[in-house]
Amino acid sequence: MQLALVGSMAHDDPEGWDYLYRTLRKAGEDYDVKVVTNFNGITGLEVNAFQTVSDVVLQKSLKEGFGLTVAEALWKGRPVVGGRVGGIKLQITDGVDGYLADTVEECAAKTLTLLRNPPLAREMGERGREKVRKNFLLTNNALAYLRLLAQLRGKILAL
């Protein structure tokens, strides 16, 4: 098993840099942990590749709006273990298309559950892809706007 920590670093986030350096020091002790960022050549193409070949994707954020990483991984049919925060808890149905975790220990346990049970991981990934297809694609949003405009048009004409 390998762990790939894939992320994009902001130039103006001093706290983020501190955590990156601490992570690099810790990961340097383990050859099965890879840390890659936009500063060592990682672009959207590589992120896509990592998500596509991963067995499980983690998004253990402490704060998060709509987690694009979550939606991307689910669309690729990968189960996601995410933090129970912000938009992530609206994207993942716990135990259905991934898991929500409050602690690092819970995140690790749920990740191991998926890694040890590939059929379960595959089922969750399929459900996640279907959820994204039904709820998060641009075409669905465009259709919702068109329906809203049609409803408003009917009300305006009735006035």
Beta strands, then each sheet from edge to edge (+ up, - down):
strand 1: 3-7
strand 2: 33-37
strand 3: 57-59
strand 4: 80-83
strand 5: 98-101
sheet 1: 1+ 2+
sheet 2: 3+ 4+ 5+
end
